[in-house]
């Protein structure tokens, strides 16, 4: 294998970290022992910039390419998410009932109707009557659910020794 570029990130299928590489786990390194790497990374991934800097932390993350809304070092996303009702698309459920007394005990192809001790609760469709809004309410537990694409965990490492990349 040829010498890597300093700061190069590679995925390794083995848990063994090769010499000259460090895991992308956000660890803090001293600047005075890693000046060339610090000149490339700066404090993009953390550290105080006076005596320390941090390596990228890819634990539980998928790397993406930088862009206008995702500058170098930006993190985002969530492993779980709890949906709120205002995040769901607007939709309706039509529910009709009749104030006419029911004349059958079979719900199939019939409407919910006014009932009494002597009348069944179902009637043939007639003029619908609007129900009170509180008769139909939102439902859900509010517990977060997994929000992750299919994945395979491998070891991402960064070259802490190697060829200093040219700027052009």
The 8 nearest C-alpha neighbors of each residue, nearest first, counted from 0:
[[1, 2, 3, 17, 161, 4, 18, 19],
 [2, 0, 3, 4, 161, 162, 158, 160],
 [1, 3, 161, 0, 162, 4, 160, 5],
 [4, 2, 161, 162, 5, 1, 7, 158],
 [3, 5, 162, 161, 7, 164, 163, 6],
 [4, 6, 161, 158, 163, 162, 7, 160],
 [7, 5, 158, 157, 4, 159, 8, 36],
 [6, 8, 158, 4, 157, 5, 3, 9],
 [9, 7, 157, 156, 6, 158, 155, 10],
 [10, 8, 156, 155, 11, 157, 7, 158],
 [9, 11, 155, 154, 156, 153, 12, 8],
 [12, 10, 154, 13, 153, 155, 9, 156],
 [11, 13, 153, 154, 10, 14, 15, 152],
 [14, 12, 15, 11, 154, 153, 16, 10],
 [13, 15, 16, 154, 12, 11, 153, 17],
 [16, 14, 13, 17, 11, 154, 12, 18],
 [15, 17, 14, 20, 18, 21, 22, 156],
 [18, 16, 20, 15, 19, 21, 156, 11],
 [17, 19, 20, 16, 21, 160, 158, 159],
 [20, 18, 160, 159, 158, 17, 21, 161],
 [21, 19, 158, 159, 157, 18, 17, 156],
 [20, 22, 156, 157, 159, 23, 158, 16],
 [23, 21, 156, 24, 155, 157, 20, 154],
 [24, 22, 56, 156, 55, 57, 155, 25],
 [23, 25, 56, 22, 26, 58, 57, 55],
 [26, 24, 56, 54, 55, 53, 23, 27],
 [25, 27, 53, 24, 54, 28, 23, 56],
 [26, 28, 53, 52, 51, 46, 25, 54],
 [29, 27, 51, 52, 53, 30, 26, 33],
 [30, 28, 51, 31, 32, 50, 33, 52],
 [29, 31, 33, 51, 34, 50, 32, 37],
 [30, 32, 29, 33, 34, 50, 51, 28],
 [33, 31, 30, 29, 34, 28, 35, 36],
 [34, 32, 30, 36, 31, 35, 37, 29],
 [33, 35, 37, 30, 36, 31, 32, 38],
 [36, 34, 38, 37, 33, 39, 163, 5],
 [35, 37, 39, 38, 33, 34, 40, 6],
 [36, 38, 41, 34, 40, 39, 35, 33],
 [37, 39, 35, 36, 41, 40, 34, 33],
 [40, 38, 36, 37, 41, 35, 6, 5],
 [41, 39, 37, 38, 43, 42, 36, 44],
 [40, 42, 37, 43, 38, 39, 52, 48],
 [41, 43, 45, 44, 52, 46, 48, 40],
 [44, 42, 72, 41, 45, 40, 71, 53],
 [45, 43, 53, 42, 55, 72, 54, 46],
 [46, 44, 53, 42, 52, 43, 47, 54],
 [45, 47, 52, 51, 53, 42, 48, 27],
 [46, 48, 49, 51, 52, 50, 45, 42],
 [49, 47, 51, 46, 42, 52, 50, 41],
 [50, 48, 47, 51, 30, 46, 52, 29],
 [49, 51, 30, 29, 48, 47, 31, 52],
 [52, 50, 29, 46, 30, 47, 28, 48],
 [51, 53, 46, 42, 28, 27, 45, 48],
 [54, 52, 27, 45, 46, 44, 26, 25],
 [53, 55, 25, 26, 44, 23, 56, 27],
 [56, 54, 25, 23, 44, 57, 24, 53],
 [57, 55, 25, 24, 23, 58, 54, 44],
 [56, 58, 60, 23, 24, 59, 55, 61],
 [59, 57, 60, 56, 24, 23, 25, 61],
 [58, 60, 57, 61, 152, 78, 56, 24],
 [61, 59, 57, 58, 62, 56, 74, 76],
 [60, 62, 63, 57, 59, 58, 150, 76],
 [63, 61, 60, 64, 57, 74, 65, 56],
 [64, 62, 65, 61, 69, 66, 60, 74],
 [63, 65, 66, 62, 69, 71, 70, 61],
 [66, 64, 69, 70, 71, 63, 67, 68],
 [65, 67, 69, 68, 70, 64, 71, 63],
 [66, 68, 69, 70, 65, 71, 64, 73],
 [67, 69, 66, 70, 65, 73, 71, 64],
 [70, 68, 66, 65, 67, 73, 71, 72],
 [71, 69, 65, 73, 66, 68, 72, 67],
 [70, 72, 65, 73, 69, 43, 66, 64],
 [73, 71, 43, 44, 70, 74, 55, 69],
 [72, 74, 71, 70, 69, 75, 65, 44],
 [75, 73, 72, 76, 69, 60, 71, 62],
 [76, 74, 73, 77, 69, 60, 61, 72],
 [75, 77, 78, 74, 60, 146, 79, 147],
 [76, 78, 79, 80, 146, 75, 147, 145],
 [77, 79, 146, 147, 145, 80, 76, 59],
 [80, 78, 145, 146, 144, 77, 143, 81],
 [79, 81, 143, 144, 146, 82, 145, 77],
 [82, 80, 143, 142, 141, 144, 83, 79],
 [83, 81, 80, 86, 84, 141, 143, 87],
 [82, 84, 86, 85, 81, 87, 141, 139],
 [83, 85, 86, 87, 82, 137, 88, 139],
 [84, 86, 83, 87, 88, 82, 89, 137],
 [87, 85, 84, 83, 82, 88, 89, 81],
 [86, 88, 84, 85, 89, 83, 82, 90],
 [89, 87, 90, 86, 85, 84, 91, 83],
 [90, 88, 87, 91, 85, 86, 84, 92],
 [89, 91, 88, 92, 87, 93, 84, 85],
 [92, 90, 93, 89, 94, 88, 135, 137],
 [91, 93, 94, 90, 135, 95, 89, 136],
 [92, 94, 91, 95, 129, 90, 135, 96],
 [95, 93, 92, 96, 130, 129, 135, 127],
 [94, 96, 127, 128, 93, 110, 129, 97],
 [97, 95, 111, 110, 112, 127, 128, 98],
 [96, 98, 112, 99, 127, 128, 111, 113],
 [97, 99, 113, 112, 100, 96, 128, 127],
 [100, 98, 97, 113, 112, 101, 122, 125],
 [101, 99, 113, 114, 112, 98, 118, 102],
 [102, 100, 122, 121, 120, 119, 112, 118],
 [101, 103, 119, 122, 118, 121, 100, 104],
 [104, 102, 121, 119, 105, 101, 122, 120],
 [103, 105, 119, 121, 120, 106, 102, 101],
 [106, 104, 103, 107, 121, 109, 108, 120],
 [105, 107, 109, 121, 108, 104, 110, 111],
 [108, 106, 109, 105, 110, 121, 104, 123],
 [109, 107, 106, 110, 123, 124, 105, 122],
 [108, 110, 123, 106, 122, 107, 121, 124],
 [111, 109, 122, 121, 96, 124, 112, 123],
 [110, 112, 96, 121, 120, 97, 122, 109],
 [113, 111, 97, 121, 120, 101, 122, 96],
 [114, 112, 100, 98, 99, 101, 120, 97],
 [115, 113, 120, 118, 100, 119, 101, 112],
 [114, 116, 118, 117, 113, 119, 100, 120],
 [115, 117, 118, 114, 119, 120, 113, 100],
 [116, 118, 115, 119, 114, 101, 102, 100],
 [117, 119, 115, 114, 101, 116, 102, 100],
 [120, 118, 101, 104, 103, 102, 114, 121],
 [119, 121, 114, 101, 112, 111, 113, 104],
 [122, 120, 101, 111, 112, 110, 103, 119],
 [121, 123, 101, 110, 109, 112, 102, 103],
 [122, 124, 109, 110, 125, 121, 108, 101],
 [125, 123, 110, 109, 122, 126, 97, 127],
 [124, 126, 127, 123, 97, 122, 99, 110],
 [125, 127, 128, 97, 124, 96, 98, 95],
 [128, 126, 95, 97, 96, 125, 129, 124],
 [127, 129, 96, 97, 130, 95, 126, 98],
 [130, 128, 127, 131, 95, 96, 94, 132],
 [131, 129, 132, 128, 134, 95, 96, 94],
 [130, 132, 133, 134, 129, 135, 128, 136],
 [133, 131, 134, 135, 130, 136, 129, 94],
 [132, 134, 135, 131, 136, 130, 137, 129],
 [135, 133, 132, 131, 136, 130, 94, 137],
 [136, 134, 133, 132, 137, 131, 130, 92],
 [137, 135, 133, 138, 134, 132, 139, 131],
 [138, 136, 139, 135, 84, 133, 140, 134],
 [137, 139, 136, 140, 141, 84, 135, 83],
 [140, 138, 141, 137, 142, 84, 83, 82],
 [139, 141, 142, 138, 143, 81, 82, 137],
 [140, 142, 139, 81, 143, 82, 83, 138],
 [143, 141, 140, 81, 144, 82, 139, 80],
 [144, 142, 81, 80, 79, 141, 145, 82],
 [143, 145, 79, 80, 81, 146, 142, 82],
 [146, 144, 79, 147, 78, 80, 143, 77],
 [145, 147, 79, 78, 80, 144, 77, 148],
 [148, 146, 145, 78, 149, 79, 150, 77],
 [147, 149, 150, 146, 145, 78, 61, 151],
 [150, 148, 147, 151, 146, 152, 145, 61],
 [151, 149, 148, 152, 147, 61, 153, 59],
 [150, 152, 153, 149, 148, 154, 12, 61],
 [151, 153, 150, 154, 59, 12, 155, 58],
 [154, 152, 12, 11, 155, 10, 151, 13],
 [153, 155, 11, 10, 14, 156, 12, 152],
 [156, 154, 10, 9, 23, 22, 11, 153],
 [157, 155, 22, 23, 21, 8, 9, 20],
 [156, 158, 8, 21, 20, 7, 6, 23],
 [157, 159, 20, 6, 5, 7, 160, 19],
 [158, 160, 20, 19, 5, 157, 6, 21],
 [161, 159, 19, 158, 5, 20, 162, 3],
 [160, 162, 5, 4, 3, 2, 163, 158],
 [161, 163, 4, 5, 164, 3, 2, 160],
 [162, 164, 5, 4, 161, 165, 35, 36],
 [165, 163, 4, 162, 166, 5, 6, 167],
 [164, 166, 167, 163, 162, 4, 5, 39],
 [165, 167, 164, 163, 39, 38, 4, 162],
 [166, 165, 164, 163, 39, 4, 162, 5]]
